[in-house]
Amino acid sequence: MNSRMDSFHFRFEALGSGCEVVIGSGSKKNAQSIAGCAIEEVSRIECKYSRYRTDSLVSRINAAAGHDWVECDEETLSLFQYADTLYESSGGLFDITAGVLRHAWDFGNAVVPGQDVLSRQCSLINWQSVERQGNSVRLPVAGMEFDFGGFGKEYAADRAAALVYRKGVRNGYVNLAGDIRVLGPKLDETPWLIGIQDPRHKSRTIASIPLFTGALATSGDYERYFEVDGHRYCHIIHPRSGYPVTYWRSVTVVAPLAITAGSCSTIAMLKEADGLAFLEDSGMGYLAVDHLGEMYCRNTSSGF
């Protein structure tokens, strides 16, 4: 093996987005092999939990809503347990049955759905009604759905990074469309600088956050949205009103795990004006931009 260490970048498409694995290694062949394992892990999770795949476990559970129980493995049961924790810590706002609202909001067409449509979809949102018995789960009402989109990408980043770490890599990161899990610093022991996009100017950044290790995730109103009569409607939708959130333009959180960072940033968005207090109570580093463009941040030893 070449004793000289280099950082090797491997780009790939997954989860509908551009992704990247960066690995510090003395051998490109070794780095390529490890990156391939990480990419396979991301693909495995996408195939298993994507709501867009008719053969995924999530789609099978959703298709059985109102009828059959579906048996789940330990990995899936642990994710349900995490969903339970998120529901409780968010006061019921982070609800993985809220994905049904995507049937009302089509971000490919700038049409605001009527109140009757939203009320019908909101009536299907109820995590607490989900039936779990042993290793099986059942959605009690036809039309109910699970949607792991709120933490699936971040979970995949953590799993892929853990796999890379087990292979002996101590310098690099996994980046799944901006949800980043850092394995360790650059080869010169300096931190990776993660640029945070200006939520109103795609080509600009509002900050660069140094990370030696840990994770970073951002939720915002600028990824998928449309505007009607000067009002922006984004893809982060409040499960009680059925309407997109409006208070925050973006929320970035630094945490030990990508799944934690992503969940906290989304909950802060859903909590609207109360999101800042939630971020403060979380103890994690954050950078938030409100609807007026005002910035709020807290630095922590995590990397800010």
N, C-alpha and C positions, 0 to 999 in steps of 0.2 A: 504493500500500500504506500502511496505517495505520502511522505510526512508533512507536506505542505497542505494546510487546511484551506478550503474555499467554501463560500456560500453558494449553493446551487438552487436555482429557482425553477419550480415546475408549475406551470399554469394549466388549468383544466376547467371544464364547464360542469357544473353540478347545481342542483336546486334552482335551476333557472337563472344562474348567475355565473359571472367569472370568479374563479377561485385560484388559490395559490398555496403551495407548500414550499417553504424555504428551509433548507437543511445545510448545516455546517458539517463538512466531512472532508477527509483526505482523499476520497475516491468518488468520482462522479458516478461510477457504476454502482457503488454501494448506496450512494444518496438516491440514485434513480430507483433502486430496488425498494428502499424504505419508503420513498414518496409514493411508489406504486401501491404499497400496502395501505398507506393513508388514504389514497384516492379510492381504493376498493372499499374501505370502511365507510367513507362518506356515501358512496354509491349504495352500499348495503342498507344504510339507514334511510336513505331516500326511497329506495324500493320498498322498504318495509312500512314506512310511515307517511309517505306522500299521499295527500288527498287527491292528487291529480292522476294517480295510477289506479286503475280499476282492480288490479290484482294485489294491491297493498293490504296489509292487515287493517289499517284504519278504514279503507274503503269497504272491506268485508264486514267490519263491525257496523259501519254506517248503513250498509245495505240491509242488515238484519234488524235495524231499529224497529221497535214495536213488535218484534217477533222472537227471534232466537237469541240464545246465549252464544257467545263466542269465547273459545278457550284462548288464553294468552300466556306467553312465556314470562320468565322472571324479569327480563329487561323491560317489557311493556308494563308489567305490574309496578315496577319501580318508577316508571314515568307517570303512571296514574297517581302514585303516592306523591310524587313531586307536584303534580297538578293540584292535588288536594292541598298541599302546603301553600301553593301560590294563591289558590282561591281564598284560603283563610287569611293570609298576610295582606291581601289586597282588598279585604272587605267584600269579597265576592265579585270584584271587577275583572280579575284575570280568570276567565271561565273558558275551558277548552271546548265547551259546547256552543260557544258564541260564533263559531265559524259559519253557521247557517246564514249569517247576515251577508255573506259574500253573494248569496243568491239575489239579494235585493240591490246590492251596489256593484255595478259593472264599470270598472275604471277604464275600460276601453271605449265607453260611450258616456258623454257628459250629461247624464240624466239623473236627477234627484228622485228617488222613489217616493211614492205616496205613503201617507201615514198608515193606511190600511195594510200595505205590504210590509212595512216595518213592524207593525204591531203583530202581524202573523208570525214573522220570523222571530221576534223577541219572545213570543210565547213558547218557543221551542228551546230556549236557552235555560238550562237548569242542571248544573253540575251535581247539585245535591240529590237530584232524582235518579242519577245513574245507579244502576244495580250492580253490585260486585259481590261475588260469592266464590270463595276459594280462589282458583286461578281463572275464573270466567267473568265476563262482563256483559251487560245488556243495556242498551238504550231503550227506555220503557215506552217511548212514543214514536210512532212512525214519522219520519221527517227530521228527527234529531240527528245531530252529527258530531263527531269528534273532529278536531282540527289541531294538530300538533305544530302548526306553523308559528305559534308564539314562542316556541323554544326548540324546535326541531333542528334548525340550522346551527344554533349554538351548541346543542347536545352533540351534533356530528363533529363540530370543531374540537370539542373536548375529547371525544373518543378517538379521533384521528391523531390528535396531539399526544394523548396518552400512549397510543400504539408506537408513535415515533420515538417517544421518550424511552419506552421499554427496549427499543432497538439500540439504545445507547447515545442518541443524539442529545446534545446539551446546548446547542446554539441554533436558533431558528424559530419559525412560527408556522401556524396554520391560519390562513385567512380565507374565510368563506363569505365572500361579498361584504366585507367590512366587519364581520364578526371574527375577532382575532384572538387566538390562544397562543401566547408566547412561551416557548420552551426554555429559553435562556437568552442572554445578550448576544450581540454581534461577536464575531471571532476576536475582535480587539477589546472585548469586555465593555464596550459602550452600549447604551440602550438603543433599541429600535425606536425611531421617531414615527409615530402614527399621526398622520394628518387628519384633522376633523373638518369635514366639508361645511362650507357656509350653506345653510339650508335655503338660502335665496339666490345663491350664485354658484352654479355647479363647478365652475373652474377655479373657485377660490377656497382657501382654507381659513378657518377662524382660530385654529390653534394646532400645535404639534405636541403630542403627548409622548414623553419618553417611557418606554417599558423595558425593564430588564427581564421580567417574568410576569405571569398572571394573564389577565384577559381584558378585552375591551369590546364593548358593543354599543351601537347607537340605534335609537328609534327616532323616527322623524316623520314630518308631514310632507316631505318632498320626494319620496321614493315612488309612490304610486298615488296619484291624485288627479282631480280635474277641477276646473273653476267654472262657476255659473254665476252671472251677475256680480262678479267681483268677490265671490265667496269661495274659499278653497275647501274642497272635500277630500280628505285623505283616507288611506286604507286602514288606519287604526280607529276602530269603531267602538263606541261606548255600548256595552251590552244591555244597558237599561233603556237608554233613549233610542238606540238604533242608529244614531247619527255619529259621524266622525268627530273625533276630539278636535279642539280648536286652540287650547291655551298655549301649548308648547310647539315651537317649530322643530326642535330636536332636543334629545336628551342622550348624553353619552355617559356611560358608567364604566369604571375600572374596578375589577373584582378578581378574586383568585381563579374563578372558572368563568368560561364564556356563557354558560347557561345561567349563571347567577347574574352576570352583567346584563345580559339581554332581558331577562325577566324583570329586573329592577328598572331598567330604562322604559320598558313597556308599561309597567305598573305606574310609574311616575307620569307618563303621558296620559294614561286612563284616569288618574286622579285629578287631572286638570290643575286648578290653582293649589290644591292640597299636595301636589306632587313634590314641591320643594321641601316641605316638612318630612315627607316620606323619605326623600333622598338624604336629608340630614340625619334622620333616625337610623338609616341603613348602615352608617359608619363607613361607607365606601366613597371613593373619589368620584366626582361627577363634574360635567360641564353641560349646563342646560341653557337653551335660548328660548325665551318666551315669545308670545305672539307680537310683541312690540319690538323685538330684536334685542332686548336686554339680556345680558349674559350673567349666569350665576355659576360659581364653581367652588370646589373644595379639593385641595391637594391632600394626598395621603402618601404613605410610604409605598403604596401599590405602584406608584409610577408617576403620578401627576407632578 
